[in-house]
Amino acid sequence: MEDALLLHRLQFAFTISYHYLFPQLTMGLGLLIVILKFIALKKNSEFYHNAARFWAKIFAINFAIGVVTGIPMEFQFGTNWARFAKYAGGVIGHTLAMEGLFAFFLESTFLGIFLYGEKRLGKKAHFLSAVAVWLGSWISGYLIVATNAWMQHPVSYSVGAGGALFLTDFWGLIFNPWAGWQYLHTMTGAVVTASFVMASVGAYYLLARREIEYGKLFIRVGIIIGLAASIIVLFPTGDRQGLMVVKNQPATLAAMEGLFETKEGAELVLIGQPDMEKLKMDNPLHIPKMLSFLTYYRWNAEIKGLDAFPRDQWPTNIPLLYFSYHIMVGLGTLFIAIMSLSAFFLWKKKLFDQRWVLWILMLSFPFPYIANTAGWMTAELGRQPWLVYGLLRTADGTSTMVSAGNSLFTLLGFLGMYFVIGVLFLLLMLKKIGAGPSGIATESKGAH
């Protein structure tokens, strides 16, 4: 607890991991609400309108908690990571400022209009406000991902007289080749989360034998969109993002796959434990030559292992990186299996009578949160020991005036505060789900 660098990293890791529990649902849910509103408009159906209103309430709660938990992260650039902010602020300050000034205000303004302006706007304008909320959340997501992509693959910069970086090409920053696939992978991951949450709530209603018609609707929408998103997360977005790592961060790939030695026809390790003393995999279960094929589409292609790189360029925590990557991939495969099974029974028109499948759907909702968190851990642990890959090491980006004790004190404060926020969030969510869409319909009629 006397290592200031470790505590700075722990504090930021905790606050950002906790924060991302909320925007991943809002970004995915924004698209699903647009779909519900579109169907409602086409069918002129109050049933679909009310379903959209119900999920808008869930969206609003997540959005509010996301704002509260997101603000402290921005201050940490100045408090805990001052040297990084001074070094890279001339580049990433552009995308971060645009996210706050444009995307966030677009999303928050139209969310207020969507929640409280339906009767004044009319049905078509209200649908457009839902589209604006969705676009605002996805534009916000892109600007954040573009910031991270620059840290993973720095482009369009020059070094100033004082050693700090400044931007040379704004559009080069915005259209960083790393950002495109990372963004699509992140957004489809968010859609997977929203789809599982929607299907889970629908399954709960059917198992509880209440809100039956709404429950069936939520399951249908969740499964159809969730199956498509689960496949897209794997291919092409996950595959193409992996190729970016192969091309630009080969040491990261070796650590993710637990490959300590350079090999032709490298195996794909499904299960195993990295042994950092002997530099080998313990108890490996692998598929021969599959890693070479997945990486270069050739069975005998050479894959560079960690032995091909200097030790000081290896990711800092290889076991944690390895396990987070395999948790992400394993859960992603599980999502395809769950959604395919559910879609099969839905196609056969037998799903709503298969209580065991409904139980699986209801209990599966936490796993996309775990998978998305593991995915971001993979990206961030893989970039180590660099804050800006190849340019600025993590140890050189901290605030020298903030001691380990200061960071520990504030970390404990965040833990306590976020625990209270989490309890309030769960109570609000349970209240809204308990009231159900019928409760929203009653509120809507009362407002008339």
C-alpha positions as CSV (number, residue, x, y, z in Angstrom):
1,M,0.0,0.0,0.0
2,E,3.1,2.3,-0.2
3,D,3.3,2.0,-4.0
4,A,1.8,5.2,-5.4
5,L,1.8,4.0,-9.0
6,L,-0.1,0.9,-8.1
7,L,-2.7,2.9,-6.1
8,H,-3.1,5.4,-8.9
9,R,-3.8,2.5,-11.3
10,L,-6.1,0.8,-8.9
11,Q,-8.2,3.9,-8.3
12,F,-8.6,4.6,-12.0
13,A,-9.3,0.9,-12.8
14,F,-12.0,0.8,-10.1
15,T,-13.7,4.0,-11.1
16,I,-13.7,3.3,-14.8
17,S,-14.8,-0.3,-14.4
18,Y,-17.6,0.7,-12.2
19,H,-18.6,3.6,-14.4
20,Y,-18.8,1.5,-17.6
21,L,-21.4,-0.8,-16.0
22,F,-23.9,2.0,-16.8
23,P,-23.1,3.4,-20.3
24,Q,-22.8,0.0,-21.8
25,L,-26.5,-0.6,-21.1
26,T,-27.6,2.9,-22.2
27,M,-25.7,2.7,-25.5
28,G,-27.2,-0.7,-26.3
29,L,-30.6,0.2,-24.9
30,G,-30.7,3.3,-27.1
31,L,-30.8,1.2,-30.2
32,L,-33.4,-1.2,-28.8
33,I,-35.7,1.7,-27.8
34,V,-35.4,3.1,-31.3
35,I,-36.5,-0.3,-32.7
36,L,-39.5,-0.4,-30.3
37,K,-40.5,3.1,-31.3
38,F,-40.1,2.4,-35.0
39,I,-42.4,-0.7,-34.7
40,A,-44.9,1.4,-32.6
41,L,-45.0,4.1,-35.3
42,K,-45.4,1.6,-38.1
43,K,-48.2,-0.3,-36.3
44,N,-49.6,2.7,-34.6
45,S,-49.5,0.5,-31.5
46,E,-49.8,1.9,-28.0
47,F,-48.5,-1.4,-26.7
48,Y,-45.1,-0.9,-28.4
49,H,-45.1,2.8,-27.4
50,N,-45.5,1.8,-23.8
51,A,-42.8,-0.8,-24.0
52,A,-40.5,1.9,-25.2
53,R,-41.5,4.2,-22.3
54,F,-40.7,1.4,-19.8
55,W,-37.2,1.0,-21.2
56,A,-36.7,4.7,-21.4
57,K,-37.2,4.8,-17.6
58,I,-34.5,2.1,-17.2
59,F,-32.3,4.1,-19.6
60,A,-32.7,7.3,-17.6
61,I,-31.7,5.7,-14.3
62,N,-28.6,4.2,-15.9
63,F,-27.8,7.5,-17.7
64,A,-28.0,9.4,-14.4
65,I,-25.7,7.0,-12.5
66,G,-23.4,7.0,-15.5
67,V,-23.0,10.8,-15.3
68,V,-22.4,10.7,-11.5
69,T,-19.7,8.0,-11.8
70,G,-18.1,9.4,-14.9
71,I,-17.3,12.9,-13.6
72,P,-14.5,11.7,-11.1
73,M,-12.6,10.0,-13.9
74,E,-12.0,13.3,-15.7
75,F,-10.6,14.9,-12.6
76,Q,-8.2,12.0,-12.1
77,F,-6.3,13.1,-15.3
78,G,-5.3,16.2,-13.3
79,T,-5.0,14.7,-9.8
80,N,-3.5,11.3,-10.4
81,W,-2.1,11.5,-13.9
82,A,-0.9,15.1,-14.3
83,R,2.3,14.2,-16.3
84,F,0.2,12.2,-18.7
85,A,-2.3,15.1,-19.1
86,K,0.5,17.5,-19.7
87,Y,2.2,15.2,-22.2
88,A,-0.8,14.1,-24.2
89,G,-3.5,16.7,-23.5
90,G,-2.7,18.6,-26.7
91,V,-4.0,15.5,-28.6
92,I,-6.7,13.7,-26.5
93,G,-8.1,17.0,-25.2
94,H,-9.8,17.4,-28.5
95,T,-11.8,14.2,-28.4
96,L,-12.6,14.4,-24.7
97,A,-13.8,18.0,-25.0
98,M,-16.0,17.2,-28.0
99,E,-17.5,14.2,-26.1
100,G,-18.5,16.5,-23.2
101,L,-19.6,19.6,-25.2
102,F,-21.4,18.0,-28.1
103,A,-22.2,14.3,-27.7
104,F,-23.1,14.4,-24.0
105,F,-25.3,17.5,-24.4
106,L,-27.0,16.0,-27.5
107,E,-27.8,12.8,-25.6
108,S,-28.9,14.5,-22.3
109,T,-31.0,17.2,-24.0
110,F,-33.0,14.9,-26.2
111,L,-33.3,12.4,-23.4
112,G,-35.2,15.0,-21.4
113,I,-37.3,15.7,-24.5
114,F,-38.0,12.0,-25.1
115,L,-39.0,11.4,-21.4
116,Y,-41.2,14.5,-20.9
117,G,-42.1,15.8,-24.3
118,E,-44.1,13.0,-25.9
119,K,-47.5,14.7,-25.7
120,R,-46.2,18.0,-27.2
121,L,-44.1,16.5,-29.9
122,G,-46.4,14.1,-31.6
123,K,-45.5,10.5,-32.5
124,K,-43.1,11.1,-35.4
125,A,-41.1,13.9,-33.6
126,H,-41.0,11.8,-30.5
127,F,-39.5,8.9,-32.5
128,L,-36.9,11.3,-33.9
129,S,-36.0,12.4,-30.3
130,A,-35.4,8.7,-29.5
131,V,-33.1,8.5,-32.6
132,A,-31.2,11.6,-31.3
133,V,-30.7,10.0,-27.9
134,W,-29.3,6.9,-29.5
135,L,-27.0,8.8,-31.9
136,G,-25.8,11.0,-29.0
137,S,-24.9,8.0,-26.9
138,W,-23.1,6.3,-29.9
139,I,-21.2,9.5,-30.9
140,S,-20.2,9.9,-27.3
141,G,-18.9,6.3,-27.4
142,Y,-17.0,6.9,-30.5
143,L,-15.1,9.9,-29.1
144,I,-14.2,8.0,-26.0
145,V,-13.0,5.0,-28.1
146,A,-11.1,7.3,-30.4
147,T,-9.3,8.7,-27.3
148,N,-8.4,5.2,-26.2
149,A,-7.5,4.1,-29.7
150,W,-4.9,6.9,-29.9
151,M,-3.3,5.7,-26.6
152,Q,-3.2,2.2,-28.2
153,H,-2.0,3.4,-31.6
154,P,-0.8,7.0,-31.5
155,V,-1.1,8.9,-34.8
156,S,-1.2,12.5,-36.1
157,Y,1.0,14.1,-33.5
158,S,4.3,16.0,-33.2
159,V,6.6,16.7,-30.3
160,G,6.6,20.3,-29.1
161,A,9.6,22.2,-27.7
162,G,8.9,21.2,-24.1
163,G,8.5,17.5,-25.0
164,A,4.7,17.6,-24.9
165,L,2.7,16.3,-27.9
166,F,0.4,18.4,-30.1
167,L,-2.1,17.4,-32.8
168,T,-1.1,17.8,-36.4
169,D,-4.1,16.3,-38.1
170,F,-7.6,16.4,-36.5
171,W,-9.2,14.0,-39.0
172,G,-6.2,11.6,-38.6
173,L,-7.1,11.4,-34.9
174,I,-10.8,10.9,-35.5
175,F,-10.3,8.3,-38.1
176,N,-7.4,6.5,-36.5
177,P,-7.4,3.0,-38.1
178,W,-7.4,1.4,-34.6
179,A,-10.6,3.2,-33.7
180,G,-12.9,1.8,-36.3
181,W,-12.9,-1.9,-35.3
182,Q,-12.5,-1.1,-31.6
183,Y,-15.6,1.1,-31.8
184,L,-17.7,-1.4,-33.6
185,H,-16.6,-4.2,-31.2
186,T,-17.4,-2.0,-28.2
187,M,-20.8,-0.9,-29.5
188,T,-21.9,-4.4,-30.4
189,G,-20.8,-5.5,-26.9
190,A,-23.1,-2.9,-25.5
191,V,-26.0,-4.1,-27.6
192,V,-25.3,-7.7,-26.3
193,T,-25.6,-6.3,-22.8
194,A,-28.9,-4.5,-23.5
195,S,-30.3,-7.5,-25.4
196,F,-29.6,-9.9,-22.5
197,V,-31.0,-7.4,-20.0
198,M,-34.2,-7.0,-22.0
199,A,-34.6,-10.8,-22.5
200,S,-33.8,-11.4,-18.8
201,V,-36.6,-9.0,-17.7
202,G,-39.0,-10.6,-20.2
203,A,-38.1,-14.1,-18.9
204,Y,-38.7,-12.9,-15.3
205,Y,-42.2,-11.6,-16.2
206,L,-43.1,-14.9,-17.8
207,L,-41.7,-17.0,-15.0
208,A,-43.6,-14.8,-12.5
209,R,-46.7,-15.1,-14.6
210,R,-47.2,-11.4,-14.9
211,E,-46.9,-8.8,-17.7
212,I,-47.1,-11.8,-20.0
213,E,-47.5,-10.0,-23.4
214,Y,-44.7,-7.5,-22.5
215,G,-42.5,-10.3,-21.4
216,K,-42.9,-12.1,-24.7
217,L,-42.1,-8.9,-26.6
218,F,-39.0,-8.3,-24.5
219,I,-37.8,-11.8,-25.1
220,R,-38.4,-11.7,-28.8
221,V,-36.6,-8.4,-29.3
222,G,-33.8,-9.4,-26.9
223,I,-33.1,-12.7,-28.6
224,I,-33.3,-11.5,-32.2
225,I,-31.0,-8.5,-31.7
226,G,-28.9,-10.3,-29.1
227,L,-28.1,-13.3,-31.5
228,A,-27.1,-10.9,-34.3
229,A,-24.9,-8.8,-31.9
230,S,-23.3,-11.8,-30.3
231,I,-22.2,-13.1,-33.7
232,I,-20.9,-9.7,-34.8
233,V,-18.9,-9.3,-31.6
234,L,-17.0,-12.4,-32.6
235,F,-16.8,-11.8,-36.3
236,P,-16.0,-9.5,-38.0
237,T,-15.4,-7.0,-35.2
238,G,-13.5,-9.1,-32.7
239,D,-11.5,-10.8,-35.5
240,R,-10.5,-7.5,-37.1
241,Q,-9.7,-5.9,-33.7
242,G,-7.5,-8.9,-33.0
243,L,-5.7,-8.3,-36.3
244,M,-4.9,-4.7,-35.2
245,V,-3.2,-6.2,-32.2
246,V,-1.3,-8.6,-34.3
247,K,0.0,-5.8,-36.5
248,N,0.7,-3.1,-34.0
249,Q,1.1,-4.9,-30.6
250,P,2.6,-8.3,-31.3
251,A,3.9,-8.7,-27.7
252,T,0.4,-8.2,-26.5
253,L,-0.9,-10.9,-28.7
254,A,1.7,-13.4,-27.4
255,A,0.7,-12.5,-23.8
256,M,-3.0,-12.8,-24.5
257,E,-2.5,-16.2,-26.0
258,G,0.0,-17.5,-23.4
259,L,2.6,-18.0,-26.2
260,F,6.1,-17.8,-24.6
261,E,8.1,-19.2,-27.5
262,T,8.0,-18.2,-31.2
263,K,6.5,-21.0,-33.2
264,E,5.4,-22.0,-36.7
265,G,2.0,-23.6,-36.6
266,A,1.3,-22.2,-33.1
267,E,-1.4,-23.9,-31.1
268,L,-4.5,-22.1,-29.7
269,V,-4.6,-22.6,-25.9
270,L,-8.2,-23.0,-24.7
271,I,-7.4,-23.6,-21.0
272,G,-4.2,-23.3,-19.1
273,Q,-2.3,-21.2,-16.5
274,P,0.7,-19.1,-17.3
275,D,3.7,-20.0,-15.2
276,M,5.8,-16.8,-15.1
277,E,8.8,-18.5,-13.3
278,K,9.2,-21.3,-15.9
279,L,7.8,-19.2,-18.8
280,K,5.4,-21.8,-20.0
281,M,1.8,-22.8,-19.8
282,D,0.7,-25.2,-17.1
283,N,-2.0,-27.8,-17.9
284,P,-2.7,-26.5,-21.4
285,L,-5.7,-27.7,-23.4
286,H,-5.0,-26.6,-26.9
287,I,-5.9,-27.0,-30.6
288,P,-2.8,-27.6,-32.7
289,K,-1.9,-24.9,-35.3
290,M,-5.2,-23.1,-34.8
291,L,-3.6,-19.8,-33.6
292,S,-1.5,-19.6,-36.7
293,F,-4.6,-20.2,-38.8
294,L,-6.8,-17.7,-37.0
295,T,-4.1,-15.1,-37.2
296,Y,-2.7,-15.4,-40.7
297,Y,-5.1,-18.0,-42.3
298,R,-2.2,-20.3,-42.8
299,W,-1.7,-23.5,-40.6
300,N,2.1,-23.2,-40.4
301,A,2.4,-19.4,-40.1
302,E,5.0,-18.2,-37.6
303,I,3.6,-16.4,-34.5
304,K,6.1,-14.5,-32.4
305,G,6.2,-15.5,-28.8
306,L,7.2,-13.4,-25.8
307,D,10.8,-14.6,-26.3
308,A,11.0,-12.4,-29.5
309,F,10.6,-9.2,-27.4
310,P,12.7,-7.5,-24.7
311,R,11.4,-8.3,-21.2
312,D,10.8,-4.6,-20.5
313,Q,8.3,-4.5,-23.4
314,W,6.2,-7.4,-22.1
315,P,2.7,-6.5,-20.7
316,T,3.1,-5.9,-16.9
317,N,0.7,-8.5,-15.7
318,I,0.6,-11.4,-18.2
319,P,-1.5,-13.8,-16.1
320,L,-4.3,-11.3,-15.5
321,L,-4.2,-10.3,-19.2
322,Y,-4.4,-13.9,-20.3
323,F,-7.3,-14.7,-18.0
324,S,-9.3,-11.6,-18.8
325,Y,-8.9,-12.2,-22.5
326,H,-10.0,-15.9,-22.2
327,I,-13.0,-14.9,-20.0
328,M,-14.1,-12.4,-22.6
329,V,-13.8,-15.0,-25.5
330,G,-15.3,-17.8,-23.4
331,L,-18.4,-15.7,-22.4
332,G,-18.7,-14.4,-26.0
333,T,-19.0,-18.0,-27.2
334,L,-21.5,-18.8,-24.4
335,F,-23.6,-15.8,-25.6
336,I,-23.9,-17.2,-29.1
337,A,-24.9,-20.6,-27.7
338,I,-27.6,-19.2,-25.4
339,M,-29.1,-16.9,-28.0
340,S,-29.0,-19.6,-30.7
341,L,-30.7,-22.1,-28.4
342,S,-33.4,-19.5,-27.5
343,A,-33.8,-18.5,-31.1
344,F,-34.3,-22.1,-32.1
345,F,-37.2,-22.5,-29.6
346,L,-38.6,-19.1,-30.6
347,W,-38.6,-20.2,-34.2
348,K,-40.4,-23.4,-33.2
349,K,-42.9,-21.3,-31.2
350,K,-42.1,-23.3,-28.1
351,L,-39.8,-20.9,-26.2
352,F,-42.4,-19.5,-23.9
353,D,-43.3,-23.0,-22.6
354,Q,-39.6,-24.0,-22.0
355,R,-39.2,-22.8,-18.4
356,W,-35.6,-24.1,-18.2
357,V,-34.6,-21.9,-21.1
358,L,-36.4,-18.9,-19.5
359,W,-34.4,-19.5,-16.3
360,I,-31.2,-19.5,-18.4
361,L,-32.2,-16.2,-20.0
362,M,-33.2,-14.6,-16.7
363,L,-30.0,-15.6,-14.9
364,S,-27.7,-14.7,-17.8
365,F,-27.9,-11.0,-17.5
366,P,-24.7,-10.4,-15.4
367,F,-22.5,-12.2,-17.9
368,P,-22.3,-9.5,-20.6
369,Y,-21.3,-7.0,-17.9
370,I,-18.4,-9.4,-17.0
371,A,-17.5,-10.0,-20.6
372,N,-17.4,-6.2,-21.4
373,T,-15.3,-5.5,-18.3
374,A,-12.9,-8.3,-19.2
375,G,-12.7,-6.9,-22.7
376,W,-11.6,-3.5,-21.5
377,M,-9.2,-5.1,-19.1
378,T,-7.7,-7.0,-22.0
379,A,-7.3,-3.7,-24.0
380,E,-5.8,-1.8,-21.1
381,L,-3.6,-4.6,-19.6
382,G,-2.4,-5.4,-23.1
383,R,-1.2,-1.8,-23.6
384,Q,1.0,-1.9,-20.5
385,P,3.7,-0.9,-19.7
386,W,2.7,2.0,-21.8
387,L,0.2,4.8,-21.2
388,V,0.7,5.9,-24.8
389,Y,1.9,2.8,-26.7
390,G,5.6,3.1,-27.5
391,L,5.9,6.8,-26.4
392,L,5.0,7.2,-22.7
393,R,5.4,4.5,-20.0
394,T,2.8,4.3,-17.3
395,A,5.3,4.9,-14.5
396,D,6.1,8.3,-16.2
397,G,2.6,9.5,-16.4
398,T,1.6,9.8,-12.7
399,S,1.3,13.0,-10.5
400,T,4.5,13.2,-8.5
401,M,2.9,15.4,-5.8
402,V,0.1,12.9,-5.0
403,S,1.4,10.3,-2.5
404,A,0.3,6.7,-2.0
405,G,-1.5,7.7,1.1
406,N,-3.6,10.3,-0.7
407,S,-4.6,7.8,-3.4
408,L,-5.4,5.1,-0.8
409,F,-7.6,7.6,1.1
410,T,-9.5,8.7,-2.0
411,L,-9.8,5.1,-3.3
412,L,-11.4,4.1,0.0
413,G,-13.7,7.1,-0.3
414,F,-14.8,6.0,-3.8
415,L,-15.4,2.5,-2.6
416,G,-17.8,3.7,0.1
417,M,-19.5,6.3,-2.1
418,Y,-20.0,3.9,-5.0
419,F,-21.3,1.2,-2.7
420,V,-24.1,3.6,-1.6
421,I,-24.7,4.6,-5.2
422,G,-24.9,0.9,-6.2
423,V,-27.5,0.1,-3.6
424,L,-29.6,3.1,-4.6
425,F,-29.3,2.1,-8.3
426,L,-30.5,-1.5,-7.5
427,L,-33.4,-0.3,-5.5
428,L,-34.5,2.1,-8.3
429,M,-34.2,-0.7,-10.9
430,L,-36.1,-3.2,-8.8
431,K,-38.8,-0.6,-8.2
432,K,-39.2,0.1,-12.0
433,I,-39.1,-3.6,-13.0
434,G,-41.5,-4.4,-10.1
435,A,-44.0,-1.8,-11.4
436,G,-43.6,-3.1,-14.9
437,P,-44.8,-1.7,-18.2
438,S,-48.4,-1.7,-16.9
439,G,-47.3,0.7,-14.2
440,I,-45.8,3.0,-16.8
441,A,-49.1,2.8,-18.8
442,T,-51.0,3.8,-15.7
443,E,-48.7,6.7,-15.1
444,S,-49.1,7.8,-18.8
445,K,-52.9,7.6,-18.6
446,G,-52.9,9.6,-15.4
447,A,-50.8,12.3,-17.0
448,H,-53.4,12.7,-19.6
